[in-house]
Amino acid sequence: MAKNLLIKNGRVIDPVNSIDKKCDVLIVDGKIAEVGKIESKADMVIDAVGKLVLPGLIDIHVHFREPGDEEEETIASGSAAAVAGGFTSVVCMPNTDPPIDDATSVEYIHRMGRQTRKTHVYVMGTITKGRTGEQLSEMGFMAQAGAVGFTDDGSGVQNVATMQRAMKYASMFKNIVLSQHCQDNSLAGSGVMNAGFNSTTLGLPGIDPLAEEMMIWRDIQLVRKTNMRYHVQHVSTAKSIELIRHAKKDCLPVTCEVAPHHLLLTDDHCRDYDTNYKVNPPLRTAKDIEALKQAIREGVVDALASDHAPHLKSEKELEFLAAPFGIASLECALSLYIKALIEPKIIDWPQLASIMSEKPAKIISVDKGTLGKGKQADVTIIDPDFEYTVDVERFHSKSKNCPYNGWKLKGKVEYTIVGGEIRYSAQGI
């Protein structure tokens, strides 16, 4: 690893420090030493002319499947996919087999992440033991072990009293967030796609948008009582966004994220029974997409998260009713956000950098998301105009269940620098 690394002539964007200009970035001993016009010599120089230099991207919602389903993804393969996608930090969800519901499991994820030496790997622990929604997990021990939050992702906590106890308990720990996969199962039932015209004509059971909206409304009322930091995962409906907007207006500690598929795909894509479009929450309508984009424009949405959910080809080849939910998109997520948000001018690059780096760092309470002097040198360098065709066979991820195969997208990750070390280079350095 070069002791000194100089990034020259790039468009440096750092929303935290209100920087958006052509300049240089000097990295010394793994930390940001200087941002500006730099004449110093360095062990290695990266010419970033025509490129964007951003604080390292952070994805706060990925599934790396380890332990238990290593045939789908491992921390090693998922981390390789992450840096190829420009992500210097990721947060693993705890719905593994067995679930991450104790301190030993948290420590295991961290250890495997360190051994892989790609991206920073963080983890959330479960809210309830075994993700059964009944008995609270050992949150205190997991927080001590370094869990950045808690969620039963894949399953919303159905019992109101249990969720209230979880909020009260979690509020005892500093810098912890409670995240929720919002779905009321009594309303969702055995649904496999959005409830509406398409589910009816396809003869498939639907998931009513109200299933998501009711749980969000319920949890916001609990936040009013407990004042616990609360994060809504993968928001998918217009009414859900409206509930979150009102909660923010009331100054409640509520944040939310949106996934790329809920910005680019609708339930119309399910009409061929292609299970690569089967995801939970399900693909919704064009009206919902417009509401999500408007919320991003207004700053209501705090983070963009891939919800990277790899599955085996054999699983996704099952009929629509039996196939698992999930889309693998970590390696093309940045380009998907460019297509959904930058190209139609919903937001600009500083805004995208903020909701892919600065704000996600705040949600999980880590000292990242900035190129400030003295900060750890996590940097993503992007060629914003480079066009390529998505080829799932070239993914670093073990799984290829990606509906974007063959799409033409813009935005190539040139370098992913983690702690001052180049962990990914498009040039293969």
Secondary structure by P-SEA (a helix, b strand, c coil): cccbbbbcccccccccccccccbbbbbcccccccccccccccccccccccbbbccbbbbcccccccccccccccaaaaaaaaaaacccbbbbbcccccccccaaaaaaaaaaaaaaccccccbbbbcccccccccccaaaaaaaaccccccccccccccaaaaaaaaaaaaaccbbbbbbccccccccccccccccaaaaaacbbbbcaaaaaaaaaaaaaaaaacccbbbbcccccaaaaaaaaaaaaacccccccccccccccccccccccccccccccccccaaaaaaaaaaaaacccccccccccccccccccccccccccccccccaaaaaaaaaccccccccaaaaaaaacaaaaaaacccccccccccccbbbbbcccbbbbbbcccccccccccccccccccccccbbbcccccccccccc
